[in-house]
Amino acid sequence: MKTGRLASVVSTTFVLTICLALLTGCPDRPEPEEPDPQPDEEPAVEEFELVGDAQAGQPHYDAQCASCHGAEGRGDGPAGAALDPPAADLTETELTAEEIYIITRDGGPALGQSPLMAPFDAALDEQELHDVTAYVLELAGRDNPSGEPSSPPSEEGDMPADESDAETDDEVDGEDSDEVDEATDEP
């Protein structure tokens, strides 16, 4: 009888050990490694290239954006008057083409802008988003694809007007401009 009882204890112990191993996991098997989460990634487009047409973007802007931002992009649309904070004046924006695209696609909070700026990814397809971005850049006076400000060529060749004026201001009746400034700064 002792043998029967010993066999019962051994089989019960064996079953309990198997159950415990299944419940706690097998200690000899390594845990799968989880990828490191990326800290606070902004939704961005890799190597953004604006492939929009401002002329094609205007009708979409008129239909989707003008009610808040106004027909000329000055933030004075009929719906924009009731917003707090008010709709952005797009004629004075310093945002890049990529930032305008992301905000138009994902909404203002995507880049820390107004939560009242809704996302338009459901209303506009990819090309239409690019077209609207190109149109907004045109409203801001930046019609080139890079989104950088366009500056008209100066009358004196490649040099901007400010630099050519600076050369003529440096000499006033043979005196350095510093001496002239010091003399005119006194009350």
VEXDREN-2710 file (C-alpha; in Angstrom, 1 decimal):
% VEXDREN-2710
k/r/px/py/pz
1/MET/0.0/0.0/0.0
2/LYS/2.9/2.3/0.6
3/THR/3.9/2.0/-3.0
4/GLY/0.4/3.0/-4.2
5/ARG/0.4/6.0/-1.9
6/LEU/3.9/7.0/-3.0
7/ALA/2.9/6.7/-6.6
8/SER/-0.1/8.9/-5.9
9/VAL/2.0/11.6/-4.2
10/VAL/4.6/11.5/-7.0
11/SER/2.0/11.8/-9.8
12/THR/0.1/14.6/-7.9
13/THR/3.4/16.5/-7.4
14/PHE/4.3/16.0/-11.1
15/VAL/0.9/17.3/-12.2
16/LEU/1.1/20.3/-9.8
17/THR/4.7/21.1/-11.1
18/ILE/3.5/21.0/-14.7
19/CYS/0.5/23.3/-13.9
20/LEU/2.7/25.7/-12.0
21/ALA/5.2/25.9/-14.9
22/LEU/2.4/26.6/-17.3
23/LEU/0.9/29.3/-15.1
24/THR/4.2/31.1/-14.4
25/GLY/5.9/30.5/-17.7
26/CYS/9.0/28.5/-18.3
27/PRO/12.0/30.2/-16.6
28/ASP/14.5/28.7/-19.1
29/ARG/12.8/30.3/-22.1
30/PRO/13.9/33.9/-22.8
31/GLU/11.1/36.6/-23.0
32/PRO/10.7/38.1/-26.4
33/GLU/12.2/41.6/-26.5
34/GLU/9.8/44.4/-27.2
35/PRO/11.1/47.2/-29.5
36/ASP/12.0/50.4/-27.8
37/PRO/9.2/52.9/-28.0
38/GLN/10.2/56.1/-29.8
39/PRO/9.9/59.1/-27.5
40/ASP/7.3/61.7/-28.5
41/GLU/7.5/61.2/-32.2
42/GLU/5.6/63.8/-34.2
43/PRO/3.5/62.5/-37.1
44/ALA/5.7/63.4/-40.0
45/VAL/6.3/62.6/-43.6
46/GLU/9.7/61.2/-44.4
47/GLU/11.6/63.3/-46.9
48/PHE/8.7/65.6/-47.6
49/GLU/8.4/66.9/-51.1
50/LEU/5.6/69.2/-52.0
51/VAL/4.0/68.0/-55.2
52/GLY/1.0/70.3/-55.2
53/ASP/-0.6/72.7/-57.6
54/ALA/-1.8/75.9/-56.0
55/GLN/-4.4/76.5/-58.8
56/ALA/-5.8/73.0/-58.2
57/GLY/-5.8/73.6/-54.4
58/GLN/-7.8/76.8/-54.5
59/PRO/-11.3/75.2/-55.0
60/HIS/-10.5/72.8/-52.1
61/TYR/-9.3/75.7/-49.9
62/ASP/-12.5/77.6/-50.8
63/ALA/-14.7/74.6/-49.8
64/GLN/-12.8/73.4/-46.7
65/CYS/-10.7/76.3/-45.3
66/ALA/-12.1/79.7/-46.3
67/SER/-15.0/79.6/-43.8
68/CYS/-12.5/80.0/-41.0
69/HIS/-9.4/81.4/-42.7
70/GLY/-11.2/83.7/-45.1
71/ALA/-11.1/83.8/-48.9
72/GLU/-7.7/85.6/-48.8
73/GLY/-6.3/83.6/-45.9
74/ARG/-6.3/86.4/-43.4
75/GLY/-8.1/84.5/-40.6
76/ASP/-11.2/86.5/-41.1
77/GLY/-13.7/83.9/-42.4
78/PRO/-17.3/84.0/-41.2
79/ALA/-16.8/80.9/-39.0
80/GLY/-13.4/82.1/-37.8
81/ALA/-14.8/85.1/-36.1
82/ALA/-16.3/82.9/-33.4
83/LEU/-13.1/80.9/-32.7
84/ASP/-11.0/81.4/-29.6
85/PRO/-8.1/81.4/-30.5
86/PRO/-9.0/82.9/-33.8
87/ALA/-8.2/81.2/-37.1
88/ALA/-4.6/81.7/-38.2
89/ASP/-3.7/84.5/-40.7
90/LEU/-2.2/82.3/-43.4
91/THR/-0.7/85.3/-45.2
92/GLU/1.7/85.7/-42.4
93/THR/2.5/82.1/-41.6
94/GLU/6.1/81.1/-41.1
95/LEU/5.3/77.4/-41.1
96/THR/7.2/75.2/-43.6
97/ALA/5.4/73.4/-46.5
98/GLU/5.7/70.1/-44.5
99/GLU/4.2/71.7/-41.4
100/ILE/1.3/73.2/-43.3
101/TYR/0.7/69.8/-44.9
102/ILE/0.8/67.9/-41.6
103/ILE/-1.5/70.4/-39.9
104/THR/-4.0/70.3/-42.8
105/ARG/-3.9/66.5/-42.8
106/ASP/-3.8/65.8/-39.1
107/GLY/-5.2/68.9/-37.5
108/GLY/-3.6/71.6/-35.3
109/PRO/-2.7/69.5/-32.3
110/ALA/-0.5/67.3/-34.5
111/LEU/2.2/70.1/-34.2
112/GLY/1.1/71.9/-31.1
113/GLN/-1.2/74.4/-32.9
114/SER/-4.8/75.2/-32.1
115/PRO/-7.1/72.2/-31.2
116/LEU/-9.8/74.0/-33.2
117/MET/-7.9/73.3/-36.4
118/ALA/-9.6/70.1/-37.6
119/PRO/-7.9/67.4/-39.6
120/PHE/-8.9/67.1/-43.2
121/ASP/-7.4/63.7/-44.0
122/ALA/-10.9/62.3/-44.4
123/ALA/-12.1/65.1/-46.7
124/LEU/-9.1/65.5/-48.9
125/ASP/-7.0/62.8/-50.6
126/GLU/-3.2/62.9/-50.7
127/GLN/-2.9/65.0/-53.9
128/GLU/-5.6/67.4/-52.7
129/LEU/-3.7/67.9/-49.4
130/HIS/-0.6/68.8/-51.4
131/ASP/-2.6/71.1/-53.6
132/VAL/-4.1/72.9/-50.7
133/THR/-0.6/73.2/-49.1
134/ALA/0.7/74.8/-52.3
135/TYR/-2.2/77.2/-52.3
136/VAL/-1.6/78.2/-48.7
137/LEU/2.0/78.9/-49.5
138/GLU/0.9/81.1/-52.4
139/LEU/-1.4/83.0/-50.0
140/ALA/1.7/83.5/-47.8
141/GLY/3.7/84.8/-50.8
142/ARG/5.8/81.6/-50.9
143/ASP/4.9/79.9/-54.1
144/ASN/8.0/77.8/-54.6
145/PRO/8.0/74.1/-53.6
146/SER/10.4/74.5/-50.7
147/GLY/8.0/76.8/-48.9
148/GLU/10.7/79.4/-48.4
149/PRO/9.9/83.0/-48.8
150/SER/10.2/84.3/-52.4
151/SER/12.2/87.5/-52.7
152/PRO/12.1/89.5/-55.8
153/PRO/15.4/90.3/-57.5
154/SER/16.9/93.6/-56.5
155/GLU/17.6/96.4/-58.9
156/GLU/21.4/96.2/-58.3
157/GLY/22.0/92.6/-59.4
158/ASP/22.3/89.7/-56.9
159/MET/22.7/91.8/-53.8
160/PRO/19.5/92.4/-51.7
161/ALA/18.5/96.0/-51.5
162/ASP/19.3/96.1/-47.7
163/GLU/23.0/95.2/-48.3
164/SER/23.5/97.8/-51.1
165/ASP/22.0/100.5/-48.9
166/ALA/24.3/99.5/-46.1
167/GLU/27.4/100.2/-48.3
168/THR/26.3/103.7/-49.0
169/ASP/25.4/104.4/-45.4
170/ASP/28.9/103.4/-44.2
171/GLU/30.4/106.6/-45.6
172/VAL/28.8/109.9/-44.9
173/ASP/31.0/112.9/-45.9
174/GLY/34.1/110.7/-45.4
175/GLU/33.2/109.8/-41.8
176/ASP/32.5/106.3/-40.5
177/SER/28.8/105.6/-39.8
178/ASP/29.6/104.9/-36.2
179/GLU/30.8/108.4/-35.7
180/VAL/27.7/109.8/-37.3
181/ASP/25.5/107.6/-35.2
182/GLU/27.1/108.7/-32.0
183/ALA/26.7/112.3/-32.9
184/THR/23.0/111.9/-33.8
185/ASP/22.2/109.7/-30.8
186/GLU/22.7/112.6/-28.3
187/PRO/19.5/114.6/-27.4
END
